Amino acid sequence: MTRNEKTQIGFLIFPGFPMACLTSMIEPLRAANEIAGRDMFGWSLVSEDGARVEASAKVWFEPDIALDRCDDLDQLFVLSGPSSKFANASSSEGKLRKLARHGVTMGAVSGGIFPLARAGLLDGFTTSVHWCYEAAFTAEFPRLAATEDVISIDKRRVTASGAAAAFDLSLHLIEEELGADVATEVACWFQHPLVRGQGVTQRKPTFAAESTHDMLPPTVRKAVDIFADHIEDPVNIADVAREVDVSVRQLERMFQKTTGTTPLGYYKSLRMHKARQLLLYTKDTMMQISVAVGYTNSSAMSKNYIDVFGIHPKEDRKKVNMFRVRKNTIVPSA
């Protein structure tokens, strides 16, 4: 607890930050204050220079304070997209490191882990990484420990994979300060059906059907996990069938029934979704992306990319870049 008996939380927002992640953290804290009958949590919006910030939903926010004046916080959470960077990286990243040295708990939600990692503040800590950013995060920070858990609390580093996970994280903060009964009541206020803690893995789409990974039959799920472990070094379908102890024909029937496609089709889709993560959230060249998803040349990768998404990867990157311009420079570059 702070010297004024209120936990002060700052939310550092970047242009294009996901608004849902912010409201998912603030609303439970606001409700907890009401239920407790006193202000146990205080919060402020922070931007690098104190100027107003536009969220990804095109809604503008007026920060309370600039980053260089954040000296009375207990916790600071970074909210941004994966491509977000400080205008003055040297000064602003230095300020984040200074806050951490002075005991401020540093956190991030969704893409906010990227600026935090670039500041060196996730070194030696385990980070919760949203599945859609996994490939990009691993490519940029191969030495950092990442987890598929919805939230990760590692000493003074707290990360959440997305908006729903941010709600869970706020419930955790509430439970620490006010107890489980208040946290449960807050969850019920918002009809939040399941309070998830550490160790709960993110639900992922199967990319080929209206189901998630955890809904697949065990044999298919095991095959999917093998595919996911062999993105850069492709595995033969016959070898996967042998590993899960069924024939190739049986595996094909099971995949067709549960995912609506063949094992090979699913595998190709999985690799292309990884390619798209790298395409959208890194500056890797087409050749580098191709190698990262198991192709020896970019033309073969591009052909399969078109099969899955109906657009050439270069055109897809160009299309997304129309909405991602910083200082008159398109990010990431082709």
Backbone torsions as a table, in degrees:
resi	resn	phi	psi	omega
1	MET	NA	144.4	-178.2
2	THR	-80.0	171.1	-177.1
3	ARG	-62.7	-25.0	178.5
4	ASN	-100.5	18.0	175.0
5	GLU	61.4	23.3	176.2
6	LYS	-134.2	132.2	176.7
7	THR	-78.6	117.1	-177.8
8	GLN	-97.1	121.3	-176.2
9	ILE	-118.7	130.6	175.5
10	GLY	-107.0	142.7	176.6
11	PHE	-117.9	106.3	-179.3
12	LEU	-84.5	111.1	-174.6
13	ILE	-107.5	137.3	177.6
14	PHE	-106.9	155.9	173.2
15	PRO	-54.2	132.0	-179.2
16	GLY	84.5	12.1	-178.9
17	PHE	-68.8	152.4	179.2
18	PRO	-76.7	112.2	-175.8
19	MET	-58.9	-36.7	-177.7
20	ALA	-60.4	-32.6	179.7
21	CYS	-67.3	-35.2	178.7
22	LEU	-69.7	-51.8	-178.2
23	THR	-65.7	-30.8	179.4
24	SER	-67.4	-23.7	176.4
25	MET	-91.3	-40.2	-174.3
26	ILE	-73.5	-43.0	-174.8
27	GLU	-59.9	-44.1	176.3
28	PRO	-62.2	-36.8	179.4
29	LEU	-66.4	-40.4	177.3
30	ARG	-62.5	-43.7	179.4
31	ALA	-65.3	-37.9	179.4
32	ALA	-63.0	-40.4	177.1
33	ASN	-60.8	-41.9	-179.7
34	GLU	-65.4	-45.1	-178.7
35	ILE	-65.0	-40.4	-179.1
36	ALA	-74.3	-20.3	-179.8
37	GLY	77.8	14.1	177.6
38	ARG	-157.5	158.9	-178.5
39	ASP	-82.6	94.5	177.1
40	MET	-87.2	-22.0	-179.6
41	PHE	-126.6	136.1	171.4
42	GLY	-124.1	152.2	-178.4
43	TRP	-144.9	156.1	177.6
44	SER	-145.2	148.2	175.9
45	LEU	-90.8	136.6	-176.3
46	VAL	-126.0	138.3	169.0
47	SER	-128.0	165.9	-174.7
48	GLU	-56.7	-44.8	-177.1
49	ASP	-115.2	6.3	-179.5
50	GLY	85.7	-2.8	-178.3
51	ALA	-80.4	159.8	-179.2
52	ARG	-63.5	150.7	-173.4
53	VAL	-129.2	137.3	177.6
54	GLU	-97.6	126.3	178.4
55	ALA	-76.1	170.8	179.3
56	SER	-62.6	-24.6	179.6
57	ALA	-85.1	9.8	178.3
58	LYS	68.8	25.7	174.6
59	VAL	-104.0	133.6	-177.5
60	TRP	-91.6	143.1	178.4
61	PHE	-124.1	140.3	178.2
62	GLU	-102.0	103.9	179.6
63	PRO	-62.2	155.7	178.1
64	ASP	-85.4	-23.9	-170.4
65	ILE	-160.3	156.0	174.7
66	ALA	-86.7	155.8	-175.7
67	LEU	-57.9	-39.1	-175.6
68	ASP	-72.6	0.2	178.2
69	ARG	-116.1	14.6	-179.8
70	CYS	-88.9	86.5	-177.3
71	ASP	-116.5	-1.9	-176.1
72	ASP	-121.9	31.8	-178.4
73	LEU	-97.5	148.8	169.9
74	ASP	-94.3	-33.4	-178.4
75	GLN	-141.7	147.3	176.1
76	LEU	-135.3	124.5	179.5
77	PHE	-111.7	133.0	179.4
78	VAL	-94.5	128.7	177.9
79	LEU	-122.9	120.0	-176.8
80	SER	-165.3	177.5	168.1
81	GLY	-89.1	168.4	-177.7
82	PRO	-66.6	-23.7	-178.6
83	SER	-90.1	-2.4	-175.8
84	SER	-67.3	136.1	176.4
85	LYS	-139.6	154.5	177.5
86	PHE	-69.2	147.5	174.1
87	ALA	-67.9	-37.2	177.0
88	ASN	-121.3	80.9	-171.9
89	ALA	-60.2	-43.6	-176.2
90	SER	-59.2	-49.1	-178.1
91	SER	-71.1	-46.4	-174.6
92	SER	-71.6	-40.6	176.6
93	GLU	-65.7	-35.2	176.2
94	GLY	-63.4	-37.5	177.8
95	LYS	-64.9	-41.1	177.4
96	LEU	-61.0	-44.1	-179.9
97	ARG	-64.9	-36.0	177.8
98	LYS	-64.8	-43.4	177.8
99	LEU	-60.3	-42.0	179.3
100	ALA	-63.1	-41.3	179.1
101	ARG	-63.2	-29.6	-178.8
102	HIS	-91.0	14.9	170.9
103	GLY	94.6	5.8	177.3
104	VAL	-73.8	129.7	174.7
105	THR	-71.5	126.4	-177.1
106	MET	-102.5	133.5	-178.9
107	GLY	-141.0	173.4	178.8
108	ALA	-158.8	151.8	177.2
109	VAL	-124.6	135.9	176.6
110	SER	54.7	-125.4	-177.1
111	GLY	-68.1	-9.7	179.1
112	GLY	-62.7	-16.0	177.7
113	ILE	-65.7	-25.7	-176.5
114	PHE	-67.4	-52.9	176.3
115	PRO	-60.5	-35.4	179.9
116	LEU	-65.8	-40.8	178.6
117	ALA	-68.5	-38.5	179.4
118	ARG	-65.0	-25.1	177.1
119	ALA	-83.2	-0.7	179.2
120	GLY	79.5	13.5	-173.8
121	LEU	-91.9	1.3	174.7
122	LEU	-109.5	2.8	178.1
123	ASP	-63.0	125.1	178.3
124	GLY	84.7	3.8	179.7
125	PHE	-121.4	155.2	176.2
126	THR	-89.2	133.4	-173.7
127	THR	-117.6	134.2	172.9
128	SER	-79.2	122.6	-176.3
129	VAL	-119.4	124.0	176.8
130	HIS	-58.8	140.1	-175.1
131	TRP	-57.8	-29.3	-177.7
132	CYS	-77.3	-12.3	177.7
133	TYR	-107.8	0.9	-172.5
134	GLU	-56.3	-49.4	-177.2
135	ALA	-64.7	-43.0	-179.3
136	ALA	-66.2	-40.5	-179.5
137	PHE	-66.2	-44.6	179.8
138	THR	-64.4	-37.3	179.8
139	ALA	-66.2	-41.3	-177.4
140	GLU	-82.4	-31.8	-176.3
141	PHE	-129.7	66.1	-174.4
142	PRO	-62.8	-20.4	-176.8
143	ARG	-92.6	-8.0	-178.5
144	LEU	-84.3	142.3	179.5
145	ALA	-80.2	122.1	-179.4
146	ALA	-117.0	151.4	177.5
147	THR	-133.0	152.2	175.4
148	GLU	-87.5	0.9	178.0
149	ASP	-62.3	147.4	-177.4
150	VAL	-63.5	-34.8	173.5
151	ILE	-136.3	153.9	175.6
152	SER	-134.2	125.0	177.1
153	ILE	-118.6	103.9	-175.6
154	ASP	-122.6	92.4	-175.9
155	LYS	54.9	-118.9	-177.3
156	ARG	-96.9	29.4	173.6
157	ARG	-127.0	123.0	-175.3
158	VAL	-128.9	121.0	-178.0
159	THR	-131.7	147.4	179.5
160	ALA	-132.0	143.5	-171.2
161	SER	-75.7	-26.7	-177.1
162	GLY	-169.0	-168.1	-173.4
163	ALA	-63.3	-46.6	179.3
164	ALA	-64.2	-37.5	177.4
165	ALA	-66.6	-33.4	177.0
166	ALA	-63.2	-38.0	176.2
167	PHE	-61.9	-45.5	177.9
168	ASP	-59.8	-39.6	-179.6
169	LEU	-64.0	-43.0	177.0
170	SER	-62.0	-39.3	176.6
171	LEU	-60.9	-37.0	177.2
172	HIS	-64.5	-43.8	178.7
173	LEU	-62.4	-40.1	179.5
174	ILE	-64.9	-43.3	179.5
175	GLU	-61.8	-39.4	179.5
176	GLU	-62.3	-39.2	-175.2
177	GLU	-88.7	-37.2	-170.0
178	LEU	-121.7	-5.8	177.5
179	GLY	98.9	164.5	-175.0
180	ALA	-66.4	-33.3	-178.0
181	ASP	-63.3	-43.0	179.3
182	VAL	-67.7	-41.9	179.2
183	ALA	-60.5	-40.7	178.7
184	THR	-66.5	-40.4	179.4
185	GLU	-64.6	-39.0	177.0
186	VAL	-62.3	-45.2	179.0
187	ALA	-58.8	-40.1	179.8
188	CYS	-69.5	-35.7	176.7
189	TRP	-53.1	-43.3	-175.3
190	PHE	-97.1	8.5	-177.8
191	GLN	53.5	39.0	176.1
192	HIS	-78.2	110.5	-165.4
193	PRO	-71.6	-27.0	-173.8
194	LEU	-144.5	121.6	177.7
195	VAL	-86.2	111.7	-175.6
196	ARG	-101.3	136.2	177.6
197	GLY	-112.5	-161.4	177.8
198	GLN	-66.7	150.9	178.3
199	GLY	91.4	-6.3	177.3
200	VAL	-91.3	123.1	-176.4
201	THR	-83.0	146.2	178.3
202	GLN	-62.0	146.9	170.6
203	ARG	-83.7	135.5	-177.8
204	LYS	-122.5	145.9	175.4
205	PRO	-70.4	153.8	177.5
206	THR	-83.6	-7.6	179.2
207	PHE	71.8	-6.7	-175.6
208	ALA	-135.0	-0.8	-178.8
209	ALA	-158.7	168.9	179.5
210	GLU	-84.4	62.9	179.9
211	SER	-150.9	167.8	176.9
212	THR	-115.8	166.7	-174.6
213	HIS	-52.8	-42.4	-176.5
214	ASP	-72.0	-10.0	179.3
215	MET	-91.8	-7.4	-177.5
216	LEU	-76.3	151.3	174.2
217	PRO	-61.0	151.6	-175.3
218	PRO	-52.8	-42.5	-178.2
219	THR	-65.0	-44.4	179.2
220	VAL	-67.2	-40.7	179.7
221	ARG	-62.3	-39.6	178.6
222	LYS	-65.5	-40.6	177.9
223	ALA	-63.7	-41.9	178.6
224	VAL	-61.6	-40.1	178.7
225	ASP	-64.2	-37.7	176.9
226	ILE	-64.9	-43.4	176.8
227	PHE	-58.1	-44.8	-177.0
228	ALA	-64.4	-28.5	179.1
229	ASP	-82.9	-6.5	-177.4
230	HIS	-129.6	57.9	176.9
231	ILE	-81.3	-49.1	-177.4
232	GLU	-78.7	-30.7	179.3
233	ASP	-119.2	88.7	-173.3
234	PRO	-54.6	145.3	179.9
235	VAL	-113.1	150.4	-180.0
236	ASN	-78.6	139.4	-178.8
237	ILE	-59.6	-37.9	179.1
238	ALA	-62.5	-37.5	178.9
239	ASP	-68.1	-36.8	177.9
240	VAL	-66.4	-43.0	178.6
241	ALA	-59.6	-42.8	178.9
242	ARG	-64.4	-38.0	-179.0
243	GLU	-65.7	-35.0	-179.1
244	VAL	-95.3	4.9	171.9
245	ASP	66.9	43.1	172.0
246	VAL	-139.0	165.8	176.2
247	SER	-78.0	163.1	178.0
248	VAL	-59.1	-42.1	-179.4
249	ARG	-63.5	-41.6	177.2
250	GLN	-62.2	-43.3	-180.0
251	LEU	-62.5	-40.4	178.8
252	GLU	-63.3	-42.7	179.2
253	ARG	-63.8	-42.1	-178.7
254	MET	-65.9	-41.2	178.7
255	PHE	-66.6	-42.6	-178.6
256	GLN	-61.6	-38.5	-177.8
257	LYS	-72.6	-39.5	-172.4
258	THR	-97.4	-26.2	-178.0
259	THR	-118.7	-11.4	179.9
260	GLY	78.7	11.1	178.6
261	THR	-147.7	173.3	179.0
262	THR	-81.1	164.6	175.3
263	PRO	-57.0	-41.3	179.7
264	LEU	-65.5	-41.3	178.5
265	GLY	-64.2	-41.0	178.1
266	TYR	-63.9	-45.1	-179.0
267	TYR	-60.1	-43.4	179.0
268	LYS	-63.0	-43.3	179.3
269	SER	-62.4	-41.5	179.6
270	LEU	-61.8	-45.1	179.7
271	ARG	-65.4	-36.9	179.5
272	MET	-71.2	-33.2	175.6
273	HIS	-67.0	-36.1	174.6
274	LYS	-65.5	-40.5	177.8
275	ALA	-60.9	-38.9	-178.3
276	ARG	-69.1	-35.6	174.5
277	GLN	-57.4	-46.8	-179.5
278	LEU	-67.6	-36.2	-179.6
279	LEU	-63.4	-43.0	-173.8
280	LEU	-85.3	-30.4	-169.7
281	TYR	-118.0	8.5	173.4
282	THR	-134.4	171.7	175.6
283	LYS	-102.1	16.0	-179.6
284	ASP	-58.9	145.9	176.1
285	THR	-73.5	167.1	178.8
286	MET	-60.6	-37.1	179.9
287	MET	-67.6	-41.8	178.9
288	GLN	-63.4	-40.4	178.1
289	ILE	-65.5	-41.4	-179.9
290	SER	-59.4	-46.9	179.6
291	VAL	-63.2	-38.7	-177.9
292	ALA	-65.0	-23.7	179.1
293	VAL	-112.1	20.2	168.4
294	GLY	90.4	24.4	178.6
295	TYR	-115.8	143.7	-179.6
296	THR	-88.1	-11.3	176.0
297	ASN	-147.4	153.7	-174.0
298	SER	-75.7	-24.1	-178.8
299	SER	-66.5	-40.1	178.1
300	ALA	-65.9	-41.3	177.8
301	MET	-64.0	-42.4	-178.5
302	SER	-62.5	-39.1	179.5
303	LYS	-61.0	-46.8	179.6
304	ASN	-69.3	-32.9	177.2
305	TYR	-61.5	-43.9	178.0
306	ILE	-63.7	-39.5	178.6
307	ASP	-59.9	-39.3	-175.3
308	VAL	-83.6	-44.1	-172.4
309	PHE	-108.2	-9.9	178.3
310	GLY	73.6	18.6	-178.9
311	ILE	-151.2	145.8	177.9
312	HIS	-68.3	140.7	-177.5
313	PRO	-55.8	-36.9	178.8
314	LYS	-65.5	-38.6	177.8
315	GLU	-69.5	-35.2	178.4
316	ASP	-64.2	-44.5	178.2
317	ARG	-63.9	-41.9	179.8
318	LYS	-63.1	-40.1	-179.3
319	LYS	-63.2	-45.9	-179.8
320	VAL	-66.8	-37.2	-178.0
321	ASN	-65.2	-17.7	176.2
322	MET	-59.9	-24.9	-177.6
323	PHE	-107.2	7.5	-175.1
324	ARG	-131.7	80.7	-178.1
325	VAL	-123.1	130.7	178.6
326	ARG	-130.3	123.6	-179.6
327	LYS	52.9	42.7	178.8
328	ASN	64.6	14.6	178.9
329	THR	-116.4	128.7	179.0
330	ILE	-73.6	135.3	-178.1
331	VAL	-128.0	132.2	-8.4
332	PRO	-79.5	165.4	-179.9
333	SER	-75.1	157.6	-179.3
334	ALA	-74.0	NA	NA
